[in-house]
């Protein structure tokens, strides 16, 4: 968080006690975490002291923290205008231009800085990078040539050139730019990292590994262990890749951001490492960075994958306690509550999360689902519809998920027209939403309506998710309602094979068998269903009547 102690006083105000008092008041509000009050004091003070460049800088920093560049950039421009000699303000403004991807203004501003500091090579290198980011890569190479002519060759400069050439799909030239620095045993890590990337991209793994081993020896930079892990993974060699990752995670010189990036990749590429290896890496993060919430999140994710849900939940609780503004931690906490069927806890945790993040779509959705699980349909509807209203700018898959749950809820409320519309919207937004397809098909089959559509969606759900006993049972029941009993038998037997036996499944099995004239087998399945009515939602009286009369009863 910004501290006013970091701010340089404007020259003409440094002895003004009133101005200092206002700055102290801003500092006091920031220490309390009251950003709104701090900003209000800043605006009030700027009315009285319009040349307060340090206040413009403070205002810019605060808005930059929440990535509100529309306010942060003009404030930074004012700070530079009021104190044009202050490099801190200039550097901040340049970083804002870059962060907002306003490369055009960044380059114009950088040219002004270069005009004032013609002998600063760092500014020229910055311009090369900016022009490349702005997709002006050929022009960036021209600036490289000018910079080389003015300041001479350097490894850092040639690394920039190599990165541009690689992005231009000119890997051979990139390698030629870097090879001399490898031969000179440069201590710059990026030479070895970039050269190994070229070799890996060409499937020249032997040279890639050799370059990285040399780099580790010459640069003493442990960050290369992450590149080494990537090189091994490119060869499908998970064991040495894991050992390299572990060395990077154990290193005191590799920063948390790079370890976080590597761990994120590990978690999202499940085939590369075993669950125990993932846990060991997560353990290292928690051990070395116990005060960073994301460390606990990673470990929680691993434990959830292992089925150790109580421990995972405890880690998510730790994360939200440490960093209440971390919305992902709240979402995972409430989600695991639901997965553990701790419905009341899901509502409690969700509501606390909403107090921290008012209007959050996913938290509202989870709370709605929890109320639906409790059969509190009024509250469920309130939260799910609120989630939908707020999801206008969200990913279509999120909207699809909300519509799907609303389809379930409206069906429970016997609002069948609304339910059908919700399911249709869910499938339109996400053509792979198999839950929406399955549930829609099943409820249509129970109502004996739009059976062709029900069959279409049930079939599609099974194509997308081939071994779901639940989906297979739905398709069997749709086919049953269409009087396609032989096909229904095939699917119900698949369902019994691929899911835990339940009273509902056995009841359906019996119904299908009786329509095929296999009454003895049908009665046997109905009797099995009756013996386990605690494992399915079936009408016991109707089931007894079927057994007694040895016939299907609708």
N, C-alpha and C positions, 0 to 999 in steps of 0.2 A: 504494500500500500504506500502511496505517496507520503513522504514526510516533508514538511515545509523546510526543515533543516537542510534539505537537499537543494533548495532553490536559491539562486544568486540574486541578491537585492539589486533592483534598478539603481543606477548610480545617483540619480537625483532624489531618490527616496530613502536612501540607506540610513539617514539620520532623522527621518520623520517618525516620531514616536506614535502618532496616530496610526500610521500605515503599519508599523511593526505590531501594534496591538491587534489590528485586524488580521494580520498574518497568524498571530498567536491564536486568535479565535478560530481560524480555519484549522490550524493544527489540532486544537482541542477537539473539534468535531470529528476530525479524521480518526483520532485515537479512539473515539467512542464508536467508530464505524458508521457515523451518521453522514453519509456522502451528500445527501440532499441538502442538509443544513450547511455543510461546508461550501457547496456550490452557491447556495443563496448568499452567503457572506461574501464570496468571491465576486458575484455579480454586483452586489451592493457597493463593495469597495471600489470596483472598477468605475462606477458612476462618479465617485469622488476623486479617484486617482486613475484617470484614463491612460496614463503612461506607465502603469504598473506591469512591466513586461513579465516579471516573475509570476504575477497572478494569472496572466494569460497562459504562461507555461504550465502553471499548476492546473488550471482549467483544462488545458489540452491533455495533460497526463490522465486526469480523472476520466474524461470522456474516451480517451484511447483505451483505457482498461476495459471498457465495455464495447469496444470496437465501434463507437459512434464517430466515424471519421468525418461526417458532415459538420460536426461541431468541433471536433478535435483539431482538424487541419486549419480552419480559419483562425482558431485561437493560437495555434503554433505560428502561423504566418504573422499574426499581430505581435507575438513575442519577438520574433526576428526583426520585424519592422521597428519596434520600439528600442531594441538593443542589438543593432546589426553586427556588433563586434563579438557577440556571445556565441562561441562555437557549440556550446551545449544545446542551445535552442536550435541552431542550424542542423545539428546532427539529428535532433529529435524530429524536426520537420521532414528531413530526408527519409527517416525511418517510417514516418506516417505515410508519405507518398508511396513508399515501397509496399507497406502493409496493405494499403488500399488498392494496390496495383495501378496506381496513377503514374505510370512510367513516363508519360509525356512530360508532365509537370516536374517529375523527379529529375529527368535529364536536363530540362531547362534550368532548374535550380542548381544542379550539379555543375553545369557549364559556368554559372555565375561564381560558384565557389572556386572552380579551376582558374577563372580569370583573375581572382584575387590571390590564389596560391599556385602559381604556375609550376613550382618545383616540388609539389606534393605528389609522389607516385601513387599513394593510396587512393587519391581522388580519381586518377586515371583508371586504376583497376576497378574502382566502383562504377565508373561509367561503362566499362566493358561489360560488367555483369548486368547492369541495368538495361543496356541496349539488347543484350541477349534475352533477358526476361521479357523485353518488349517485342520479341520476335524480329529484331533487327540484327540478326546474327552476322550477316555478311558485313554490315556496317561496323559491328563490334570487332570483327577481325581487322578492319582497317584501323580502328582506334588502337588495337593491339600492336599493329605495325608501327604506328606513330609513337606509342608508349615505349616500345622496344628501342626505337631510334633515339628517343630522348633520354631514356634512363638506362639502357643496356638490357642484356638478357637477365632473367632470374627464374628460379624454379616456380615461384608462386605465379608469375605471369604466364609461364608455359602451361601450368595446370589449368588456368582459365582458358587458354587457347584450346587445349585438349578437350575440355568439357564442351566447348562450343562445337568443335569438330565432331565429337561423338553424337551430339544432338542433330548435327547436319548429316548424320550417317556417313561420316568419313573416318572410320576407325583406324585405318592404316596410317593416315596423316596424324591422327591423335597419338598413336603409339610412337611414331617417329619424333614427335615433339617431346615426349616424356623419356624416351630411352637414354638420351645423354645424361639426364639427371639421375637415372638409376645407376648408370656407370660411375657417376661421381659420388655415389652413395649419399645422396642428399638426406637431410634429416626431416624433410617435409613429407608428412604422412600421405597427403593427397596424391603425390606422384605415384606411389605404390598402389594406392587404392584405385585410382583411375586407370592405371595400366593393367591391373588385374581384371578390372571390369571389361576392358577391351578383349583380353584373352578369354575370359569366361564366355563372353558373347560369341566368340569364334570357336567355342568348345575346345580351346587350347588349355585344358585344365592343368597340365604339368607346368607350363610357364606361369599360369596364374598363381598357383600355390608357391612356386619358387620366388616370384616377385613379392608376395606377401610375407614370406619367411624372411627375406632380405629386409623388407620394410620394418618388420618387428625388431630386427637386430640393429638397423641403422637409425631408426627414428625413436625407438623406445616408446612408441605410442600404442597403447593397448587397444585403442579403438579399431586397429587393424584386425583384431580377433573377430570382430563382427563381419568384416569382409571375408575373412578366412572361413567363417561358418557358412556364408552365402556361397562361396566357391565349392565347399564340400557338398552343400545341399544341391547345387546344380548337377553334381555327379551322383545324387541319390545316396550319399554316404552320411547317414544320420549320426553315427557314433562319433566320428571326429568332428562333425558339425556341432554336436552337443558339447563336446569337450572344449571347443573354441568359444562357444557361447558362455560356458561356465567360467572360463578364464576372464572374459570381458566383464561378466557380472561380479566376479570377485575383485576386479581391479578397483583401486582407489582413484585412478585418473580418468576412467570413463565416466562421463556425467550421467545423471539420472535420465535426462531426456533421451539419450541414445539407448540406454537400457530399456526404457519404456517402449520406444519404437520397436526394438528387437522382440520384447516380450509380447507386444501386440501382434506382431507377425507370427510368433510361435503359437499364440492362442487361436489365430485365425487360419492356420494351416495344420490341421489336426493330424495329418498322416505322417508328418516328419518326425515327431517325437512321442515317446510314451507318456502316459499320464503321470507316472512317477518322475520322469525327467522334467516335465512342466512344473510339478510341485516343487522340485528342488530349486529350480530357477526362481519361482515365486517366493520360496522361503528365503532365498538370498536377498531378494528385493526388500522383504519385510525386515530382515535382519539389519541390512545396511541403511534402509530409509524408513524407519518405524514411524516417522512423523509425516510421511506423505501418504495421503489417503489412497491413491491409486495402487500403491504396493499391496495394501490389504484387499483392494478390489480384485487384483489379479489372483491372489491366493484364494479368495472366495470363489472366483470363477472355476479354478481348478478343483477345489473341494466339491463344488456343485456337480461338476462333471464326474467326480468319483462317487457321487451319491451321499457324501457326508454333509447333508443339508443343514443340520443344526450348527456345525462349525462354520459353514459358509455364511449362514445368516449372521452369526456373531461377528464375522469379519466385515460384512456390509454395515452392520450397526456401528462398528468402530469407524468405518469410513465416513458415515454421515455425521457422527459425533465430532470427528476431526475437521470435516469440511462440509458444513451443511449446505453450501451452495453447489455441491457436486450432484447435479440432477441424476446422472447415471447411477450413482450409489443408491439414491432413493428408489429409482425404478427397479433396480435389481433386488433391493430389500423387499419391496412390496410384491414383486413377481415371485420371489422364493417363498414368501408367506403363502401365496396362493398355491404354489406347487406343493407345499407341505400341508395344504388344506387347513391352514391356520387363518380362517376367514376373518375372524374378529380382529386379529393382529394386522392383517392386510389393510383393514379399514382404518385402524388406529394409526399405523405407520404411514399409510397413504395420506390421511388428513394432516398429519404433522408435516409431511413432505409438501403438501399443498400450501401450508402456511408459509413455508420457505420459498415456494415457487408457485405463486397464485396462478391459476388457470392452466397449469401444465397439462397437456393433452394426455400423455401416457398415464400419469398418476390418476387423473379423472377416470380414464378408461379402466384401470385396474380396480379402483374403488367401486365403479359400477359393476364390474364382473363379480367382485366380492359380495356386493349386496344381492346380485342375482343368485349366487350360490346359497345365500341365506334365505332365498325366496322373498326377499324384501323388494318386490317389484317396483314400487313407487320410487324408492331411493335409487335403485338400479337405473331406472329410466331417466331420472334427473341427471345422474352423473354421466351416463353414456351419451345422452343427447347433448349435454354440455361439452363433452369431449369431441363429439362430431362437429358442433358449431365452431369450436376453436381450431379444428384441424384443417381449415381451408387451405393453409399454406404448407401443410405437412406432406410427407411422402405419400403417394397414392396407396402404398401397401398398408400404411397406418390407417388411412381412411377406410380401406377395405376391411381391415380387422374390426374396426368399430362398427361398420355396417353389418358385418357378419354377426356380431354379438347382439346388435339391435334386432336382427332377424330372429335370433333365438328368443330374445325377450318378448318381442311383439307376438310371436307364436304362443308363448306361455300366456300372454294376456288375451289370446284369441283375436288379436287384431291381424287377421290373416292377410288382408290386402297390403297393409303396411309392412308385414313380415316379408311378403314376396318381393315388394319393391326394394327393401333393404338388402335381401340376398342378391337380387339382380344387380344392384349398385356395387355390392362387394365383389362380385365376379367380374363386372365390367372394369373395375379399378385394378383388379389383380387376377389375371386369368389363371393363376396357379393357386388360388385360394381354395384348397381342397376341402377344408372344414365347411366353408360356406356352401360349396357344391353338395357335399354329403348331407349336411343338415337340411338344406332346402329340398333335396330329393326325398329324404326320409319323411319330412313333414308332409310333402305333397302326396306321398304314398299312403300315409295314414288318413289323409283327407280324401284319397282316391280322386285327385284332381290333377290335370296337366301331366298325365303319366308319361307321355312321350318326352316332355321336358325333363321330368324326374329321371327317366332312364338315361337321357343324354348326359345329365350332370353326374349321375352315379357312375356311369361308365367312364367319364372323363376323370373323375376323382381317382378311380382305380387304376387308370393308365398312368396318372402322375405319381401315385403312391401304391406300389404294387402289392405290398404284403400287409395291408391294414385289414385286420379282421372286422373292424367296425364298418369300414367302407364296403367290404365284401357282403356283410350282412345287409346293409342298406340296399345294395344293388339286387341282392336276392329277393328282398321284400318288394322292391319296385317291380321286378319281373313277375313275382307272385301275383301282384295286383293286376298285371297285364295278362294273367293266365298263361304265362310262359313257364310252366312248371318244371320242365326238364332243365332249362337254363337256370332257373332259380335253385334247383337242387345242386347244380355244379357250384354255384357261388356260395350257398349256405355251407356246403361241406368245406370249401376253402376257408370260410370265416371261422368254422370250428377248429380248423387246423392252425389258424394264425392268431387266435386270441384265446383268452381265458374263458372256459366254458361258463355260461350264465344261463339263468332261467329264460331270459328273453331269446337267446340264440336257440335253445332247445325247443322252446315253444314254436318259433318260426320253422325250425327243422320238422317238427311234427306236422305243422300245417301244410308244408310243402309235400311231405310224404303221403299224407292222407289224400291229397288231390291227385297223386299218381297211383292211387289204388293200393298203397302199401300200408294198410290200416294197422296191422300188428306192430310194425316198426314205428308207426306214428304214435300209437298209444304208449309205447315204451319211452319215446322221447318226451312226451307230455308228462309221464310219470316222473322221469328224471327232472324235468323242469319244476314239477310240484315239490320235489324233495329239496330244492335249493332256491326257493322263492326269495330267500334273503339276498341272492346274488343277481337280482334283476327285477325290473319293474313290470310285473305281469298281473293280470286280473285272476286271482286265485279261484274265485267262484266259476268264472268262465272256463278256466283250465280243468277244474273238476268235472264240469259238465261235458267237456270234450271227451275226457277219459270215460265217463259214464256212458255217453251216447255213441262213442267211437266215430265221431264225425267232426268236421270243421264247423265252428260257430263264429260268425263274424262279430 
